[in-house]
C-alpha cells in the first residue's frame, strides 16, 4: 500500500530524532514527508541534507517563522495534500520491526486507523473522553489519536465542510459551531474541551465513519521528546511535585532526551532514572536497550554498504 506519512519537527528536535526516521526507513517501504515547523535555517538545511539521497523522503517548510499548533499544521498539510490517505505521525516514534502488513490490512478495513500511545499510557487504562490518548468518546463511540493516524480523505472532507470545523483543538464552547454541538448526545458534549482532531473524530463517528485503534508490535512512541526544553521540564516538575504520575511523565521525557543525545554521539550509557511507577521504569529501560541496538544495527548497515 502506497502510504506517505507527514512527520512534523519542532525546533531543536531533528538531530536527536534522526534515529526515529532511520528506523522507519529501515523497517518499512513507506514514504515520509518531513515537515519543518518553525525551524531555524540551520536545522532546516540539516533536514535538506538528510533527505537529499533518499527517494522515499521529502520536505515541507510550513509558512511563517514561528512554531504553529499541531492542529493548525495538520489543517495546512491536509489542504495541500491530494493522496487518498492522509497519514501523519509524531517525530519520536520508532520502528523496531516491520509493522506495515498489519497496518495495511487495518487501513483496508477501516476509515481511520490510529496507534502509538506514549509509553506512559500503554500500561494504564485509557479513560473515555477527548484527551490526546483517548480512543473512545464518553458515550462509547470509537475515535482516534493524533500520535499516529491514517485517515481516508473522502471520509474527512465531507465532515469538515458539513460542520465548518477543522483538525484544531476546541477548548471553549464559543469556538464550537452550533451545528456541531447539536448532533452530539448529552454524554458526548459533557465538556467543551476537545483535543486536536477530537471534535472531527466524534462528528465522523456520528456520520458512520469506521475507526480502528491498535498498538503494533515493534512500533514505539516515546512521547513528548520533541517538545523537550529544560525550562518546561523544571517548571512542570516543580508544579506537580504532589502528582507522582505527572512527575514520572516529566522524568521519562527528560530521560529520553538525554538518552537520545547520548546515542546521537555514539555514547551508549543509560542516564539515571528513578520513577514511582516500577512497571513504567522497567518498560523505559527495555526500550532504551532496543534504541541502542537499533542505532548499532543502522550504523552497521551503513558500514556494509
N, C-alpha and C positions, 0 to 999 in steps of 0.2 A: 504494500500500500504506500502510495507516494504522499507522505506527510511532511510538512515544513513547520518547524516549531520556532516561534519567536522566543528569545531569551533576553530579558531586559537587564542591563547593567547600570547600577547607580555609581556615583563617584568613588574612586579608590577601592574598587572591588575586583576588577578584572584579573589582575596579576595573580592574586591568591586563589582565584576560581578557574584558572586555565585547566586545572586538573579535572574539573567537572565536565567541561565541554570536550576535553580529550577523551574522557571515559565514555561519553555518549557517542562520539565518532568511532571509538574502538568497538563498541558493543551493539551498534545499530547501523542501519543503512539510511536513516532519515536525514533530511536536510535541516539546517539550523540557520536562522537569521539573527545575528547578534545586534541588539538594539542599544544604542548609546543614549542614556537618559541623563542629560545634564553633565556629561563628562568634559573634563578639560582636554585641550587639544592634544597633549602628550599621550593621555590614556586612549583617546580615540585613534591616534596613529598606531598605538600598540596593538589595538584590535585589527586595524587595517593590515598590519604586517602579519598578524597571526593567521588571517583568513586568506592571504594572498596566493597560497599554493594549494588550496583545497576547494574542489568544485562543489562540495556539499555545504560550504559556508558562504554567507553573505552578510552585509552590514547595513544598518539603517541608523541615521542620526536624527533623533527626534527634534522638531523645531524648537527654537528658543535656547536660552543659555542657562536655564535653571532645571532642577530635577522636578518632574511633574508627578502627581499621584499615580498609583498603579492603574486605577480605573480609567483615568484620563489617557494614559499611554495605550491601554487596550482599545479604547474607543478609536484612537488615531490609527492603530495598526489594523483594526477590523475594517475601517473605512478605506484604507489604501490597498488592502489585500483583495484577491479575487478567487482564491482557491476554494474548492468545495468544502474544505475543512479549515476552521480557524483554530490553530494549535499554539499553545504557549506553556512555558514552564519557568519556575524560578531558577536563578543562576547558581544556587547552591544545592542542586540535585545531581547525584552521582549514579552512574550505572556500573554495577559490578558484574553484570551478565546481560545477555540479550533478552529483553522483555517484549520485543516487537510482535512476536506471534500472538501472545496473549492480548496485547493492546489492539492489534489489527482486528482480531475476532470480536472484541467488545465494541469497537467502533462500527463494525458492520451491523451489529445487533442493536445499537442504541443511537440516540441523537446527541447526547452529551456524555462524555466519559471523563471522570476526574480521579486523581490519585495523589499520593505523596504528602500525607500529613507529616508535619515536622516531628522529629524524634520524640519530643516531649509528650506528644499526644498519642503516639502509637500504642502505648500500654495503658491508656486511660479510656474510660467510657466517654464517647462523644455525645455531649448533650444536644437536644433539639434546639434549633434556633438559627440565627443568622450571623453568628461569629464566623471567622475565617475558616476554622476547621470543621464546622458543622456540615453534615451531608443530608440532614433530614429537617424539614420545617417543623414548627410547633404542632401542626395538625398531623404530621407523619408523612408528608409528601417528600419524595426524593428531590434533592437539589445537589449542587456541585461546589467544589472548592476551586480556588484560582491559583493554587500552587503548581498544578499540572493539569491541563484540561485540553480536551478536543471537542469542539462544537461543530455540528453540521450547519453550514452557513444558512441554508434555506430554512432552518428552524430558528434562526436568531433574528434575521432582518424583519420578518413579519411582526414579531413581538415588540421589537424596538419601535417600529412605526405605529403599531396599533395603540400603544400606551404612552408614546412620547418619552421613553426612558433611555438609558444607556448602561454601560458596564460600571458606571460610577458607584461610589458609596452614597447612600442616602441616610443622613444622620438626624434629620428633623422632619416632622410631619409636613411642614410648609414646602419642603423640597419634593414631595411625592405627588405626582399628578392624581387628581381625584378619581379619574377613570381607573387608575391602577389600584388605588385603595378600595374602590367599590366592589371589585371582584373577589377580594380576599375574605375568607371566613374569619370569624372573631378570633379563634386561636392564632391564625396566621398574621393578623395585624395587631398582635399583642404589644408590639414595640414599633417605634418609628425609626429604629436604627438597623439599617441593612448594610452589611459589609460589602466589599467590592463584588459586583455582579450578583449579589444575593436577591435583589429585587427582580432583576432579569430572570434569574433561576425560578423563583416562585411563580412568576407570571407565566413562564414557559410551562411549568408543571400544570398550571390551571388550563393551559391550552393543549395539553395532552402530549407534551414532549417527553421522551423516554430517557431517563437518567440512569447511569451506572457508576458506582464508586467501587474501586478495587485497589488494594495495595499490591504492587507487582514485586515478586521475589527478585532481589538484586537491584532494585531502584530505591535509593535512599535520599531523603530530603533532610539536610541538617537543620535548617530553619533559622532565619534571621541573620545569617552570617553576612550577607551582602549589605545589611544596614548597620553594621557594627561601627561604633565610634566610642572612644574612651569616655567622652562626656556623657553619652547616653547610658553606657554600662554603669558608670559610677552613680549617676543620678537615679537610675532605676533601682540599683542595689540599695541605696540609702532610703528611698521611699518605701520599699517593700520588705524591709527587714522582718516584719512580723508575718509575712506571707511566704512560707517555705517553697511553695510551687513557683511563685514569681522569682524568688531568689535563685532557684535551680535553673529556671529558664535563662536568666541573665548569665549565670555562671557557665552554662553549657555553650552559649553563643561566644562568650569571652574565650573559653577553652578552644573551641573550633577555630576561631580567628587565629589564635596563637599556633595551633597545630598546623593549619594550612600555610601560615607564614614559614614555619619550620620546614614543611615538606617542600615548599617552593624553593627553599635554599638548600635542599638535599640534606637536611638535618632531620633524623627520624626519632628524636626524643619526644616522649609524650609530656605535655605540660602538666602541672599539678592540677588535680581535680578532687573535690570533696563535695558531694551532693547529699541532700537529705534523703533523696529517693534512690535507694540502693539498686533497684532494678534498672532505672534510667542510667545510673552511673555505669553499670555493667554493660548496658547496651551501647553507651557512648564509647567505652574502651574497646569493645568488639569492633565497632565501626571505625575507630581510629586505626586499628591494625589493618583493616581492609583498605583504608585510604593509603596507608603506607605501601602495602603490597601492590595496590593499583598504580601508584607512582612508579614503583620499581619496574613493573611489567611494561609500562609505557616507555620508560627510558630504555629498557632492553629491546623493545620492538623497534624503536628509532635507531638504536645502535646496529641492529641486524640489517636494517635497510640502508 
